[in-house]
């Protein structure tokens, strides 16, 4: 019997973890009866009652497992680490807030059985803020055009990943992984399933401007060279314009020595413009250096504080090694 792992990252999701466990359990008791399963919650140091509820859920069902992170390791590392802990023949990554429809999992499994190693959920519309959806659309189109690798528009990581792909993820050894880019880059046979993203079932999103900016910069620094090349291009253009303006002013002053008064305004404006451009690209260069620094330091993706219901798996592995 094939085993499917459902990986659910969570942070302050006390209103959603119990309904999520019930939804997944019901799914395998009805539509996916022919499969074994495990449900892995990976908690990113929640500050509410999420962990208390997870302990209760795990005590009732040994197929439900939990990993408690020692601290919040960010929105990209924790889900990626959760996928690496999956023991099934494939793993499905699902958001705990129900914005990734659980009812699509049987469709993912069907396409997986048809031979696709990756089945990705693609948002075609969303019930979230129209402004946010528009801004996300602009971002995806921009990064798709700028990236060296063809990026997947409106893909958040929600999808099914075959065991072969999970093994590749383990071998990457990337301390700052960007799963969306990795899926697009590695070229496994992929099937895209479109869906409309619903609103959060309950609770408040932990996403804010800083988290969204962090994600955008991670994709830019990981998969584009355009930022560094724009700096060179802008530097050349601005230098050329400055030389032209300097020559024009010199000629004007020589021809109209008594009548032409340039004043300080052109110099000040030029200084502010060039200074702003320099600061912008110094900041962008810093983002690239920060990304390189994070990778060079080789720190672990996640430090675990506790695991629940993984003991049985460890015992089985120990017995197999002794044999």
Secondary structure, DSSP 8 states (H G I E B T S, - for coil): --EEEEEEEESS-TTTHHHHHHHHHHHHHHTTTTSEEEEEEEE---SSSHHHHHHHHHHH-TTEEEEEESS---TTHHHHHHHHT--SSEEEE--TTS-S-GGGHHHHHHHHHTT-SEEEEEEEEESS-HHHHHHHHHHHHHHHHH-SS---TTEEEEEEEEHHHHHHHHHH--TT--HHHHHHHH---EEEEEEEE---SSS-----HHHHHHHHHHHHHHH--HHHHHHHHHHHHHHHHHHHHHHHHHHHHHHTTTT---TTHHHHHHHHHHHHHHHHHHHHHHHHHHHHHHHHHT--S--EEEEES-HHHHHHHHHHHH-
